[in-house]
């Protein structure tokens, strides 16, 4: 299962600092930068996903919008790359392999 977090900060005063701290929290919690303002993390089960979502709720900024997606490995395997190359994680693990942690 994968968690995908999409950030959409606003231009309000103090937002830049709050989102910088939130990004540091995401990286410290094991998320990787997947795209511009998009972070991803592999989790083993729903309980682990709920734990990480709870941590994000505790540390989220008060402005802007944060969206969190939960995707199973089967749903994630239907993600298509139209341009560019596969990322490092996909080269090592593979796109359609089940990840056992």
C-alpha positions in Angstrom: 0.0 0.0 0.0 1.2 3.5 -0.7 0.4 6.9 0.8 0.5 9.8 -1.6 0.5 13.3 0.0 -0.2 16.4 -2.3 0.5 19.8 -0.9 -1.2 23.0 -2.1 0.2 26.0 0.0 -1.4 29.4 0.0 0.2 32.9 -0.1 -0.8 33.8 3.5 1.7 35.2 5.9 3.6 32.4 7.7 2.7 29.7 5.2 6.2 29.3 3.8 7.6 28.5 7.3 4.8 26.2 8.2 5.1 24.2 4.9 8.9 24.0 5.2 8.5 22.5 8.6 5.7 20.1 7.3 8.0 19.0 4.4 10.8 18.3 6.9 8.2 16.2 9.0 7.3 14.3 5.8 10.9 13.5 5.0 11.7 12.5 8.6 8.6 10.2 8.6 10.0 8.3 5.5 8.2 10.0 2.7 10.1 10.6 -0.6 9.6 13.5 -2.9 7.7 12.0 -5.9 6.9 15.2 -7.7 6.7 18.9 -7.1 4.7 19.2 -3.9 3.9 15.5 -4.0 5.3 13.0 -1.5 5.0 9.2 -1.3 5.6 6.5 1.2 5.2 2.7 1.1 3.3 1.2 4.1 2.7 -2.4 5.0 -1.0 -2.4 5.9 -3.9 -0.1 6.7 -3.1 0.2 10.4 0.4 1.5 9.5 -1.2 3.9 7.0 -3.6 5.1 9.7 -0.6 5.8 12.0 1.1 7.9 9.4 -2.1 9.8 8.6 -2.5 10.5 12.3 1.0 11.9 12.4 0.3 14.1 9.4 -2.9 15.4 11.0 -1.0 16.3 14.2 1.6 18.3 12.2 -0.3 19.8 9.3 -0.2 23.6 8.6 -3.3 25.7 9.3 -3.4 27.2 5.8 -3.5 25.7 2.3 -4.8 22.2 1.4 -3.3 18.8 1.9 -4.7 15.7 0.1 -3.8 12.2 1.1 -4.4 9.2 -1.1 -4.2 5.5 -0.1 -3.4 3.3 -3.0 -3.0 -0.5 -3.0 -0.1 -2.0 -5.0 -2.6 -3.1 -7.7 -3.9 0.4 -8.0 -0.4 1.8 -8.1 0.6 -0.6 -10.9 -1.9 1.2 -13.2 0.1 4.5 -12.9 1.5 5.4 -16.3 4.7 7.4 -17.0 4.1 9.3 -20.3 7.5 11.1 -20.4 10.8 10.8 -18.7 12.3 7.7 -17.1 11.4 5.4 -14.3 12.5 6.6 -10.8 15.2 4.9 -8.8 12.7 3.0 -6.6 10.9 1.5 -9.7 14.3 0.5 -11.2 15.3 -1.4 -8.0 11.9 -2.9 -7.0 10.0 -3.0 -10.3 6.7 -1.6 -11.2 4.4 -4.6 -10.7 6.2 -6.5 -7.9 4.6 -6.8 -4.5 6.7 -5.1 -1.9 7.3 -7.2 1.3 8.7 -5.1 4.2 
